[in-house]
Amino acid sequence: MDIEEAKEKIVEGLSKKKSKTKFYFNDLAKILDLKPREAKKLINKLIQDEVLEYWSSGSTSLYGLKGTGKQAHAEHED
């Protein structure tokens, strides 16, 4: 799977889920239909390309589309 195909799948998959804006790594791997090791490379690239953003509370790591969710609005990133 190339990065453009991964980007399309992630954006489409996360856009459908209106009830939440942050997702666990395993949710993204499931959307990509890849094993975690393979998904990690693509997810990291999507973070570098600013399609996704990484968020951590210190104990929990979550991912979301860049500029969505309460955190983005609170930090004036939108």
mmCIF file of the N, C-alpha and C atoms, coordinates in Angstrom:
data_MODEL
# 
_entry.id   MODEL 
# 
loop_
_atom_site.group_PDB 
_atom_site.id 
_atom_site.type_symbol 
_atom_site.label_atom_id 
_atom_site.label_alt_id 
_atom_site.label_comp_id 
_atom_site.label_asym_id 
_atom_site.label_entity_id 
_atom_site.label_seq_id 
_atom_site.pdbx_PDB_ins_code 
_atom_site.Cartn_x 
_atom_site.Cartn_y 
_atom_site.Cartn_z 
_atom_site.occupancy 
_atom_site.B_iso_or_equiv 
_atom_site.pdbx_formal_charge 
_atom_site.auth_seq_id 
_atom_site.auth_comp_id 
_atom_site.auth_asym_id 
_atom_site.auth_atom_id 
_atom_site.pdbx_PDB_model_num 
ATOM 1   N N  . MET A 1 1  ? 0.844   -1.167 0.000  1.00 0.00 ? 1  MET A N  1 
ATOM 2   C CA . MET A 1 1  ? 0.000   0.000  0.000  1.00 0.00 ? 1  MET A CA 1 
ATOM 3   C C  . MET A 1 1  ? 0.897   1.240  0.000  1.00 0.00 ? 1  MET A C  1 
ATOM 4   N N  . ASP A 1 2  ? 0.591   2.197  -0.868 1.00 0.00 ? 2  ASP A N  1 
ATOM 5   C CA . ASP A 1 2  ? 1.377   3.423  -0.895 1.00 0.00 ? 2  ASP A CA 1 
ATOM 6   C C  . ASP A 1 2  ? 0.744   4.478  0.013  1.00 0.00 ? 2  ASP A C  1 
ATOM 7   N N  . ILE A 1 3  ? 1.438   5.583  0.196  1.00 0.00 ? 3  ILE A N  1 
ATOM 8   C CA . ILE A 1 3  ? 1.017   6.606  1.151  1.00 0.00 ? 3  ILE A CA 1 
ATOM 9   C C  . ILE A 1 3  ? -0.294  7.276  0.721  1.00 0.00 ? 3  ILE A C  1 
ATOM 10  N N  . GLU A 1 4  ? -0.500  7.468  -0.567 1.00 0.00 ? 4  GLU A N  1 
ATOM 11  C CA . GLU A 1 4  ? -1.738  8.110  -1.034 1.00 0.00 ? 4  GLU A CA 1 
ATOM 12  C C  . GLU A 1 4  ? -2.957  7.231  -0.764 1.00 0.00 ? 4  GLU A C  1 
ATOM 13  N N  . GLU A 1 5  ? -2.805  5.936  -0.987 1.00 0.00 ? 5  GLU A N  1 
ATOM 14  C CA . GLU A 1 5  ? -3.892  5.000  -0.715 1.00 0.00 ? 5  GLU A CA 1 
ATOM 15  C C  . GLU A 1 5  ? -4.188  4.971  0.788  1.00 0.00 ? 5  GLU A C  1 
ATOM 16  N N  . ALA A 1 6  ? -3.148  4.981  1.600  1.00 0.00 ? 6  ALA A N  1 
ATOM 17  C CA . ALA A 1 6  ? -3.322  4.991  3.053  1.00 0.00 ? 6  ALA A CA 1 
ATOM 18  C C  . ALA A 1 6  ? -4.017  6.270  3.493  1.00 0.00 ? 6  ALA A C  1 
ATOM 19  N N  . LYS A 1 7  ? -3.615  7.399  2.915  1.00 0.00 ? 7  LYS A N  1 
ATOM 20  C CA . LYS A 1 7  ? -4.218  8.687  3.253  1.00 0.00 ? 7  LYS A CA 1 
ATOM 21  C C  . LYS A 1 7  ? -5.717  8.674  2.954  1.00 0.00 ? 7  LYS A C  1 
ATOM 22  N N  . GLU A 1 8  ? -6.089  8.184  1.780  1.00 0.00 ? 8  GLU A N  1 
ATOM 23  C CA . GLU A 1 8  ? -7.501  8.113  1.398  1.00 0.00 ? 8  GLU A CA 1 
ATOM 24  C C  . GLU A 1 8  ? -8.297  7.248  2.374  1.00 0.00 ? 8  GLU A C  1 
ATOM 25  N N  . LYS A 1 9  ? -7.761  6.077  2.702  1.00 0.00 ? 9  LYS A N  1 
ATOM 26  C CA . LYS A 1 9  ? -8.455  5.166  3.609  1.00 0.00 ? 9  LYS A CA 1 
ATOM 27  C C  . LYS A 1 9  ? -8.641  5.776  5.000  1.00 0.00 ? 9  LYS A C  1 
ATOM 28  N N  . ILE A 1 10 ? -7.588  6.394  5.511  1.00 0.00 ? 10 ILE A N  1 
ATOM 29  C CA . ILE A 1 10 ? -7.641  6.979  6.856  1.00 0.00 ? 10 ILE A CA 1 
ATOM 30  C C  . ILE A 1 10 ? -8.614  8.151  6.891  1.00 0.00 ? 10 ILE A C  1 
ATOM 31  N N  . VAL A 1 11 ? -8.499  9.073  5.951  1.00 0.00 ? 11 VAL A N  1 
ATOM 32  C CA . VAL A 1 11 ? -9.381  10.245 5.946  1.00 0.00 ? 11 VAL A CA 1 
ATOM 33  C C  . VAL A 1 11 ? -10.834 9.811  5.800  1.00 0.00 ? 11 VAL A C  1 
ATOM 34  N N  . GLU A 1 12 ? -11.092 8.891  4.895  1.00 0.00 ? 12 GLU A N  1 
ATOM 35  C CA . GLU A 1 12 ? -12.456 8.405  4.701  1.00 0.00 ? 12 GLU A CA 1 
ATOM 36  C C  . GLU A 1 12 ? -12.960 7.678  5.944  1.00 0.00 ? 12 GLU A C  1 
ATOM 37  N N  . GLY A 1 13 ? -12.151 6.802  6.499  1.00 0.00 ? 13 GLY A N  1 
ATOM 38  C CA . GLY A 1 13 ? -12.548 6.022  7.670  1.00 0.00 ? 13 GLY A CA 1 
ATOM 39  C C  . GLY A 1 13 ? -12.811 6.880  8.891  1.00 0.00 ? 13 GLY A C  1 
ATOM 40  N N  . LEU A 1 14 ? -11.957 7.869  9.154  1.00 0.00 ? 14 LEU A N  1 
ATOM 41  C CA . LEU A 1 14 ? -12.124 8.715  10.331 1.00 0.00 ? 14 LEU A CA 1 
ATOM 42  C C  . LEU A 1 14 ? -13.230 9.746  10.135 1.00 0.00 ? 14 LEU A C  1 
ATOM 43  N N  . SER A 1 15 ? -13.441 10.190 8.911  1.00 0.00 ? 15 SER A N  1 
ATOM 44  C CA . SER A 1 15 ? -14.492 11.168 8.642  1.00 0.00 ? 15 SER A CA 1 
ATOM 45  C C  . SER A 1 15 ? -15.882 10.582 8.874  1.00 0.00 ? 15 SER A C  1 
ATOM 46  N N  . LYS A 1 16 ? -16.024 9.288  8.676  1.00 0.00 ? 16 LYS A N  1 
ATOM 47  C CA . LYS A 1 16 ? -17.315 8.619  8.878  1.00 0.00 ? 16 LYS A CA 1 
ATOM 48  C C  . LYS A 1 16 ? -17.694 8.543  10.352 1.00 0.00 ? 16 LYS A C  1 
ATOM 49  N N  . LYS A 1 17 ? -16.703 8.585  11.235 1.00 0.00 ? 17 LYS A N  1 
ATOM 50  C CA . LYS A 1 17 ? -16.948 8.407  12.669 1.00 0.00 ? 17 LYS A CA 1 
ATOM 51  C C  . LYS A 1 17 ? -17.105 9.777  13.322 1.00 0.00 ? 17 LYS A C  1 
ATOM 52  N N  . LYS A 1 18 ? -18.313 10.324 13.243 1.00 0.00 ? 18 LYS A N  1 
ATOM 53  C CA . LYS A 1 18 ? -18.583 11.677 13.738 1.00 0.00 ? 18 LYS A CA 1 
ATOM 54  C C  . LYS A 1 18 ? -18.600 11.765 15.258 1.00 0.00 ? 18 LYS A C  1 
ATOM 55  N N  . SER A 1 19 ? -18.794 10.644 15.941 1.00 0.00 ? 19 SER A N  1 
ATOM 56  C CA . SER A 1 19 ? -18.959 10.682 17.393 1.00 0.00 ? 19 SER A CA 1 
ATOM 57  C C  . SER A 1 19 ? -17.660 10.906 18.152 1.00 0.00 ? 19 SER A C  1 
ATOM 58  N N  . LYS A 1 20 ? -16.518 10.652 17.523 1.00 0.00 ? 20 LYS A N  1 
ATOM 59  C CA . LYS A 1 20 ? -15.246 10.903 18.205 1.00 0.00 ? 20 LYS A CA 1 
ATOM 60  C C  . LYS A 1 20 ? -14.199 11.375 17.209 1.00 0.00 ? 20 LYS A C  1 
ATOM 61  N N  . THR A 1 21 ? -13.188 12.068 17.747 1.00 0.00 ? 21 THR A N  1 
ATOM 62  C CA . THR A 1 21 ? -12.170 12.645 16.871 1.00 0.00 ? 21 THR A CA 1 
ATOM 63  C C  . THR A 1 21 ? -10.779 12.069 17.112 1.00 0.00 ? 21 THR A C  1 
ATOM 64  N N  . LYS A 1 22 ? -10.594 11.346 18.201 1.00 0.00 ? 22 LYS A N  1 
ATOM 65  C CA . LYS A 1 22 ? -9.292  10.743 18.506 1.00 0.00 ? 22 LYS A CA 1 
ATOM 66  C C  . LYS A 1 22 ? -9.444  9.227  18.519 1.00 0.00 ? 22 LYS A C  1 
ATOM 67  N N  . PHE A 1 23 ? -8.436  8.541  17.988 1.00 0.00 ? 23 PHE A N  1 
ATOM 68  C CA . PHE A 1 23 ? -8.512  7.099  17.822 1.00 0.00 ? 23 PHE A CA 1 
ATOM 69  C C  . PHE A 1 23 ? -7.225  6.432  18.280 1.00 0.00 ? 23 PHE A C  1 
ATOM 70  N N  . TYR A 1 24 ? -7.351  5.198  18.733 1.00 0.00 ? 24 TYR A N  1 
ATOM 71  C CA . TYR A 1 24 ? -6.194  4.404  19.117 1.00 0.00 ? 24 TYR A CA 1 
ATOM 72  C C  . TYR A 1 24 ? -5.458  3.922  17.871 1.00 0.00 ? 24 TYR A C  1 
ATOM 73  N N  . PHE A 1 25 ? -4.189  3.602  18.034 1.00 0.00 ? 25 PHE A N  1 
ATOM 74  C CA . PHE A 1 25 ? -3.370  3.092  16.937 1.00 0.00 ? 25 PHE A CA 1 
ATOM 75  C C  . PHE A 1 25 ? -4.023  1.882  16.286 1.00 0.00 ? 25 PHE A C  1 
ATOM 76  N N  . ASN A 1 26 ? -4.550  0.967  17.104 1.00 0.00 ? 26 ASN A N  1 
ATOM 77  C CA . ASN A 1 26 ? -5.161  -0.250 16.557 1.00 0.00 ? 26 ASN A CA 1 
ATOM 78  C C  . ASN A 1 26 ? -6.374  0.061  15.685 1.00 0.00 ? 26 ASN A C  1 
ATOM 79  N N  . ASP A 1 27 ? -7.101  1.130  15.998 1.00 0.00 ? 27 ASP A N  1 
ATOM 80  C CA . ASP A 1 27 ? -8.226  1.542  15.147 1.00 0.00 ? 27 ASP A CA 1 
ATOM 81  C C  . ASP A 1 27 ? -7.718  1.916  13.753 1.00 0.00 ? 27 ASP A C  1 
ATOM 82  N N  . LEU A 1 28 ? -6.605  2.638  13.712 1.00 0.00 ? 28 LEU A N  1 
ATOM 83  C CA . LEU A 1 28 ? -6.042  3.053  12.421 1.00 0.00 ? 28 LEU A CA 1 
ATOM 84  C C  . LEU A 1 28 ? -5.499  1.856  11.646 1.00 0.00 ? 28 LEU A C  1 
ATOM 85  N N  . ALA A 1 29 ? -4.842  0.941  12.345 1.00 0.00 ? 29 ALA A N  1 
ATOM 86  C CA . ALA A 1 29 ? -4.317  -0.262 11.690 1.00 0.00 ? 29 ALA A CA 1 
ATOM 87  C C  . ALA A 1 29 ? -5.463  -1.080 11.095 1.00 0.00 ? 29 ALA A C  1 
ATOM 88  N N  . LYS A 1 30 ? -6.583  -1.117 11.806 1.00 0.00 ? 30 LYS A N  1 
ATOM 89  C CA . LYS A 1 30 ? -7.750  -1.865 11.317 1.00 0.00 ? 30 LYS A CA 1 
ATOM 90  C C  . LYS A 1 30 ? -8.332  -1.195 10.067 1.00 0.00 ? 30 LYS A C  1 
ATOM 91  N N  . ILE A 1 31 ? -8.395  0.140  10.058 1.00 0.00 ? 31 ILE A N  1 
ATOM 92  C CA . ILE A 1 31 ? -8.880  0.862  8.875  1.00 0.00 ? 31 ILE A CA 1 
ATOM 93  C C  . ILE A 1 31 ? -7.984  0.578  7.676  1.00 0.00 ? 31 ILE A C  1 
ATOM 94  N N  . LEU A 1 32 ? -6.682  0.551  7.901  1.00 0.00 ? 32 LEU A N  1 
ATOM 95  C CA . LEU A 1 32 ? -5.728  0.272  6.823  1.00 0.00 ? 32 LEU A CA 1 
ATOM 96  C C  . LEU A 1 32 ? -5.692  -1.201 6.447  1.00 0.00 ? 32 LEU A C  1 
ATOM 97  N N  . ASP A 1 33 ? -6.239  -2.039 7.317  1.00 0.00 ? 33 ASP A N  1 
ATOM 98  C CA . ASP A 1 33 ? -6.229  -3.490 7.117  1.00 0.00 ? 33 ASP A CA 1 
ATOM 99  C C  . ASP A 1 33 ? -4.790  -4.012 7.000  1.00 0.00 ? 33 ASP A C  1 
ATOM 100 N N  . LEU A 1 34 ? -3.941  -3.510 7.922  1.00 0.00 ? 34 LEU A N  1 
ATOM 101 C CA . LEU A 1 34 ? -2.538  -3.916 7.951  1.00 0.00 ? 34 LEU A CA 1 
ATOM 102 C C  . LEU A 1 34 ? -2.158  -4.370 9.345  1.00 0.00 ? 34 LEU A C  1 
ATOM 103 N N  . LYS A 1 35 ? -1.082  -5.145 9.413  1.00 0.00 ? 35 LYS A N  1 
ATOM 104 C CA . LYS A 1 35 ? -0.531  -5.523 10.707 1.00 0.00 ? 35 LYS A CA 1 
ATOM 105 C C  . LYS A 1 35 ? 0.107   -4.286 11.327 1.00 0.00 ? 35 LYS A C  1 
ATOM 106 N N  . PRO A 1 36 ? 0.181   -4.228 12.655 1.00 0.00 ? 36 PRO A N  1 
ATOM 107 C CA . PRO A 1 36 ? 0.699   -3.029 13.329 1.00 0.00 ? 36 PRO A CA 1 
ATOM 108 C C  . PRO A 1 36 ? 2.048   -2.523 12.825 1.00 0.00 ? 36 PRO A C  1 
ATOM 109 N N  . ARG A 1 37 ? 2.983   -3.413 12.580 1.00 0.00 ? 37 ARG A N  1 
ATOM 110 C CA . ARG A 1 37 ? 4.320   -2.980 12.136 1.00 0.00 ? 37 ARG A CA 1 
ATOM 111 C C  . ARG A 1 37 ? 4.250   -2.266 10.785 1.00 0.00 ? 37 ARG A C  1 
ATOM 112 N N  . GLU A 1 38 ? 3.435   -2.805 9.873  1.00 0.00 ? 38 GLU A N  1 
ATOM 113 C CA . GLU A 1 38 ? 3.291   -2.190 8.553  1.00 0.00 ? 38 GLU A CA 1 
ATOM 114 C C  . GLU A 1 38 ? 2.523   -0.874 8.653  1.00 0.00 ? 38 GLU A C  1 
ATOM 115 N N  . ALA A 1 39 ? 1.491   -0.848 9.499  1.00 0.00 ? 39 ALA A N  1 
ATOM 116 C CA . ALA A 1 39 ? 0.670   0.347  9.659  1.00 0.00 ? 39 ALA A CA 1 
ATOM 117 C C  . ALA A 1 39 ? 1.454   1.489  10.287 1.00 0.00 ? 39 ALA A C  1 
ATOM 118 N N  . LYS A 1 40 ? 2.361   1.165  11.207 1.00 0.00 ? 40 LYS A N  1 
ATOM 119 C CA . LYS A 1 40 ? 3.128   2.197  11.918 1.00 0.00 ? 40 LYS A CA 1 
ATOM 120 C C  . LYS A 1 40 ? 3.907   3.094  10.958 1.00 0.00 ? 40 LYS A C  1 
ATOM 121 N N  . LYS A 1 41 ? 4.522   2.500  9.945  1.00 0.00 ? 41 LYS A N  1 
ATOM 122 C CA . LYS A 1 41 ? 5.295   3.281  8.978  1.00 0.00 ? 41 LYS A CA 1 
ATOM 123 C C  . LYS A 1 41 ? 4.403   4.283  8.248  1.00 0.00 ? 41 LYS A C  1 
ATOM 124 N N  . LEU A 1 42 ? 3.232   3.822  7.814  1.00 0.00 ? 42 LEU A N  1 
ATOM 125 C CA . LEU A 1 42 ? 2.321   4.702  7.084  1.00 0.00 ? 42 LEU A CA 1 
ATOM 126 C C  . LEU A 1 42 ? 1.723   5.769  7.996  1.00 0.00 ? 42 LEU A C  1 
ATOM 127 N N  . ILE A 1 43 ? 1.360   5.396  9.205  1.00 0.00 ? 43 ILE A N  1 
ATOM 128 C CA . ILE A 1 43 ? 0.776   6.352  10.149 1.00 0.00 ? 43 ILE A CA 1 
ATOM 129 C C  . ILE A 1 43 ? 1.796   7.427  10.508 1.00 0.00 ? 43 ILE A C  1 
ATOM 130 N N  . ASN A 1 44 ? 3.047   7.038  10.734 1.00 0.00 ? 44 ASN A N  1 
ATOM 131 C CA . ASN A 1 44 ? 4.098   8.022  11.014 1.00 0.00 ? 44 ASN A CA 1 
ATOM 132 C C  . ASN A 1 44 ? 4.296   8.976  9.839  1.00 0.00 ? 44 ASN A C  1 
ATOM 133 N N  . LYS A 1 45 ? 4.217   8.457  8.632  1.00 0.00 ? 45 LYS A N  1 
ATOM 134 C CA . LYS A 1 45 ? 4.348   9.308  7.446  1.00 0.00 ? 45 LYS A CA 1 
ATOM 135 C C  . LYS A 1 45 ? 3.169   10.279 7.353  1.00 0.00 ? 45 LYS A C  1 
ATOM 136 N N  . LEU A 1 46 ? 1.973   9.833  7.687  1.00 0.00 ? 46 LEU A N  1 
ATOM 137 C CA . LEU A 1 46 ? 0.801   10.709 7.655  1.00 0.00 ? 46 LEU A CA 1 
ATOM 138 C C  . LEU A 1 46 ? 0.894   11.801 8.725  1.00 0.00 ? 46 LEU A C  1 
ATOM 139 N N  . ILE A 1 47 ? 1.545   11.499 9.835  1.00 0.00 ? 47 ILE A N  1 
ATOM 140 C CA . ILE A 1 47 ? 1.779   12.520 10.858 1.00 0.00 ? 47 ILE A CA 1 
ATOM 141 C C  . ILE A 1 47 ? 2.785   13.542 10.330 1.00 0.00 ? 47 ILE A C  1 
ATOM 142 N N  . GLN A 1 48 ? 3.854   13.078 9.708  1.00 0.00 ? 48 GLN A N  1 
ATOM 143 C CA . GLN A 1 48 ? 4.859   13.981 9.130  1.00 0.00 ? 48 GLN A CA 1 
ATOM 144 C C  . GLN A 1 48 ? 4.248   14.883 8.063  1.00 0.00 ? 48 GLN A C  1 
ATOM 145 N N  . ASP A 1 49 ? 3.313   14.333 7.279  1.00 0.00 ? 49 ASP A N  1 
ATOM 146 C CA . ASP A 1 49 ? 2.653   15.087 6.209  1.00 0.00 ? 49 ASP A CA 1 
ATOM 147 C C  . ASP A 1 49 ? 1.512   15.950 6.743  1.00 0.00 ? 49 ASP A C  1 
ATOM 148 N N  . GLU A 1 50 ? 1.310   15.937 8.052  1.00 0.00 ? 50 GLU A N  1 
ATOM 149 C CA . GLU A 1 50 ? 0.281   16.708 8.749  1.00 0.00 ? 50 GLU A CA 1 
ATOM 150 C C  . GLU A 1 50 ? -1.143  16.366 8.319  1.00 0.00 ? 50 GLU A C  1 
ATOM 151 N N  . VAL A 1 51 ? -1.354  15.108 7.945  1.00 0.00 ? 51 VAL A N  1 
ATOM 152 C CA . VAL A 1 51 ? -2.705  14.611 7.701  1.00 0.00 ? 51 VAL A CA 1 
ATOM 153 C C  . VAL A 1 51 ? -3.293  14.185 9.043  1.00 0.00 ? 51 VAL A C  1 
ATOM 154 N N  . LEU A 1 52 ? -2.470  13.512 9.847  1.00 0.00 ? 52 LEU A N  1 
ATOM 155 C CA . LEU A 1 52 ? -2.859  13.076 11.183 1.00 0.00 ? 52 LEU A CA 1 
ATOM 156 C C  . LEU A 1 52 ? -2.069  13.851 12.223 1.00 0.00 ? 52 LEU A C  1 
ATOM 157 N N  . GLU A 1 53 ? -2.612  13.881 13.433 1.00 0.00 ? 53 GLU A N  1 
ATOM 158 C CA . GLU A 1 53 ? -1.865  14.446 14.549 1.00 0.00 ? 53 GLU A CA 1 
ATOM 159 C C  . GLU A 1 53 ? -1.838  13.436 15.680 1.00 0.00 ? 53 GLU A C  1 
ATOM 160 N N  . TYR A 1 54 ? -0.761  13.482 16.423 1.00 0.00 ? 54 TYR A N  1 
ATOM 161 C CA . TYR A 1 54 ? -0.533  12.583 17.546 1.00 0.00 ? 54 TYR A CA 1 
ATOM 162 C C  . TYR A 1 54 ? -0.870  13.347 18.813 1.00 0.00 ? 54 TYR A C  1 
ATOM 163 N N  . TRP A 1 55 ? -1.567  12.690 19.738 1.00 0.00 ? 55 TRP A N  1 
ATOM 164 C CA . TRP A 1 55 ? -1.916  13.305 21.008 1.00 0.00 ? 55 TRP A CA 1 
ATOM 165 C C  . TRP A 1 55 ? -1.651  12.286 22.109 1.00 0.00 ? 55 TRP A C  1 
ATOM 166 N N  . SER A 1 56 ? -1.047  12.745 23.199 1.00 0.00 ? 56 SER A N  1 
ATOM 167 C CA . SER A 1 56 ? -0.761  11.850 24.313 1.00 0.00 ? 56 SER A CA 1 
ATOM 168 C C  . SER A 1 56 ? -1.115  12.523 25.625 1.00 0.00 ? 56 SER A C  1 
ATOM 169 N N  . SER A 1 57 ? -1.749  11.755 26.503 1.00 0.00 ? 57 SER A N  1 
ATOM 170 C CA . SER A 1 57 ? -2.064  12.259 27.840 1.00 0.00 ? 57 SER A CA 1 
ATOM 171 C C  . SER A 1 57 ? -0.950  11.887 28.816 1.00 0.00 ? 57 SER A C  1 
ATOM 172 N N  . GLY A 1 58 ? 0.018   11.156 28.347 1.00 0.00 ? 58 GLY A N  1 
ATOM 173 C CA . GLY A 1 58 ? 1.084   10.651 29.192 1.00 0.00 ? 58 GLY A CA 1 
ATOM 174 C C  . GLY A 1 58 ? 0.949   9.156  29.377 1.00 0.00 ? 58 GLY A C  1 
ATOM 175 N N  . SER A 1 59 ? -0.288  8.698  29.475 1.00 0.00 ? 59 SER A N  1 
ATOM 176 C CA . SER A 1 59 ? -0.512  7.263  29.621 1.00 0.00 ? 59 SER A CA 1 
ATOM 177 C C  . SER A 1 59 ? -1.232  6.674  28.412 1.00 0.00 ? 59 SER A C  1 
ATOM 178 N N  . THR A 1 60 ? -1.877  7.524  27.632 1.00 0.00 ? 60 THR A N  1 
ATOM 179 C CA . THR A 1 60 ? -2.638  7.081  26.470 1.00 0.00 ? 60 THR A CA 1 
ATOM 180 C C  . THR A 1 60 ? -2.192  7.858  25.240 1.00 0.00 ? 60 THR A C  1 
ATOM 181 N N  . SER A 1 61 ? -1.992  7.148  24.147 1.00 0.00 ? 61 SER A N  1 
ATOM 182 C CA . SER A 1 61 ? -1.627  7.789  22.885 1.00 0.00 ? 61 SER A CA 1 
ATOM 183 C C  . SER A 1 61 ? -2.789  7.650  21.915 1.00 0.00 ? 61 SER A C  1 
ATOM 184 N N  . LEU A 1 62 ? -3.172  8.763  21.330 1.00 0.00 ? 62 LEU A N  1 
ATOM 185 C CA . LEU A 1 62 ? -4.286  8.776  20.387 1.00 0.00 ? 62 LEU A CA 1 
ATOM 186 C C  . LEU A 1 62 ? -3.886  9.528  19.130 1.00 0.00 ? 62 LEU A C  1 
ATOM 187 N N  . TYR A 1 63 ? -4.619  9.282  18.067 1.00 0.00 ? 63 TYR A N  1 
ATOM 188 C CA . TYR A 1 63 ? -4.362  9.911  16.780 1.00 0.00 ? 63 TYR A CA 1 
ATOM 189 C C  . TYR A 1 63 ? -5.672  10.463 16.252 1.00 0.00 ? 63 TYR A C  1 
ATOM 190 N N  . GLY A 1 64 ? -5.586  11.552 15.502 1.00 0.00 ? 64 GLY A N  1 
ATOM 191 C CA . GLY A 1 64 ? -6.777  12.125 14.898 1.00 0.00 ? 64 GLY A CA 1 
ATOM 192 C C  . GLY A 1 64 ? -6.411  12.901 13.653 1.00 0.00 ? 64 GLY A C  1 
ATOM 193 N N  . LEU A 1 65 ? -7.438  13.276 12.882 1.00 0.00 ? 65 LEU A N  1 
ATOM 194 C CA . LEU A 1 65 ? -7.203  14.101 11.713 1.00 0.00 ? 65 LEU A CA 1 
ATOM 195 C C  . LEU A 1 65 ? -6.751  15.478 12.170 1.00 0.00 ? 65 LEU A C  1 
ATOM 196 N N  . LYS A 1 66 ? -5.792  16.038 11.506 1.00 0.00 ? 66 LYS A N  1 
ATOM 197 C CA . LYS A 1 66 ? -5.234  17.342 11.869 1.00 0.00 ? 66 LYS A CA 1 
ATOM 198 C C  . LYS A 1 66 ? -6.341  18.398 11.868 1.00 0.00 ? 66 LYS A C  1 
ATOM 199 N N  . GLY A 1 67 ? -6.422  19.163 12.964 1.00 0.00 ? 67 GLY A N  1 
ATOM 200 C CA . GLY A 1 67 ? -7.367  20.272 13.041 1.00 0.00 ? 67 GLY A CA 1 
ATOM 201 C C  . GLY A 1 67 ? -8.781  19.911 13.446 1.00 0.00 ? 67 GLY A C  1 
ATOM 202 N N  . THR A 1 68 ? -8.999  18.697 13.926 1.00 0.00 ? 68 THR A N  1 
ATOM 203 C CA . THR A 1 68 ? -10.345 18.324 14.359 1.00 0.00 ? 68 THR A CA 1 
ATOM 204 C C  . THR A 1 68 ? -10.364 18.079 15.849 1.00 0.00 ? 68 THR A C  1 
ATOM 205 N N  . GLY A 1 69 ? -11.524 18.192 16.439 1.00 0.00 ? 69 GLY A N  1 
ATOM 206 C CA . GLY A 1 69 ? -11.678 17.868 17.855 1.00 0.00 ? 69 GLY A CA 1 
ATOM 207 C C  . GLY A 1 69 ? -11.551 19.058 18.775 1.00 0.00 ? 69 GLY A C  1 
ATOM 208 N N  . LYS A 1 70 ? -11.896 18.830 20.024 1.00 0.00 ? 70 LYS A N  1 
ATOM 209 C CA . LYS A 1 70 ? -11.886 19.876 21.038 1.00 0.00 ? 70 LYS A CA 1 
ATOM 210 C C  . LYS A 1 70 ? -10.494 20.438 21.260 1.00 0.00 ? 70 LYS A C  1 
ATOM 211 N N  . GLN A 1 71 ? -9.484  19.582 21.246 1.00 0.00 ? 71 GLN A N  1 
ATOM 212 C CA . GLN A 1 71 ? -8.111  20.015 21.497 1.00 0.00 ? 71 GLN A CA 1 
ATOM 213 C C  . GLN A 1 71 ? -7.671  21.050 20.458 1.00 0.00 ? 71 GLN A C  1 
ATOM 214 N N  . ALA A 1 72 ? -7.986  20.823 19.202 1.00 0.00 ? 72 ALA A N  1 
ATOM 215 C CA . ALA A 1 72 ? -7.590  21.744 18.142 1.00 0.00 ? 72 ALA A CA 1 
ATOM 216 C C  . ALA A 1 72 ? -8.259  23.100 18.332 1.00 0.00 ? 72 ALA A C  1 
ATOM 217 N N  . HIS A 1 73 ? -9.539  23.102 18.676 1.00 0.00 ? 73 HIS A N  1 
ATOM 218 C CA . HIS A 1 73 ? -10.249 24.358 18.863 1.00 0.00 ? 73 HIS A CA 1 
ATOM 219 C C  . HIS A 1 73 ? -9.724  25.111 20.082 1.00 0.00 ? 73 HIS A C  1 
ATOM 220 N N  . ALA A 1 74 ? -9.378  24.409 21.118 1.00 0.00 ? 74 ALA A N  1 
ATOM 221 C CA . ALA A 1 74 ? -8.854  25.038 22.327 1.00 0.00 ? 74 ALA A CA 1 
ATOM 222 C C  . ALA A 1 74 ? -7.495  25.677 22.082 1.00 0.00 ? 74 ALA A C  1 
ATOM 223 N N  . GLU A 1 75 ? -6.734  25.088 21.186 1.00 0.00 ? 75 GLU A N  1 
ATOM 224 C CA . GLU A 1 75 ? -5.392  25.592 20.897 1.00 0.00 ? 75 GLU A CA 1 
ATOM 225 C C  . GLU A 1 75 ? -5.349  26.485 19.664 1.00 0.00 ? 75 GLU A C  1 
ATOM 226 N N  . HIS A 1 76 ? -6.527  26.818 19.134 1.00 0.00 ? 76 HIS A N  1 
ATOM 227 C CA . HIS A 1 76 ? -6.665  27.694 17.972 1.00 0.00 ? 76 HIS A CA 1 
ATOM 228 C C  . HIS A 1 76 ? -5.893  27.177 16.758 1.00 0.00 ? 76 HIS A C  1 
ATOM 229 N N  . GLU A 1 77 ? -5.972  25.875 16.551 1.00 0.00 ? 77 GLU A N  1 
ATOM 230 C CA . GLU A 1 77 ? -5.277  25.258 15.415 1.00 0.00 ? 77 GLU A CA 1 
ATOM 231 C C  . GLU A 1 77 ? -6.171  25.165 14.190 1.00 0.00 ? 77 GLU A C  1 
ATOM 232 N N  . ASP A 1 78 ? -7.451  25.489 14.332 1.00 0.00 ? 78 ASP A N  1 
ATOM 233 C CA . ASP A 1 78 ? -8.372  25.287 13.211 1.00 0.00 ? 78 ASP A CA 1 
ATOM 234 C C  . ASP A 1 78 ? -8.347  26.383 12.199 1.00 0.00 ? 78 ASP A C  1 
# 
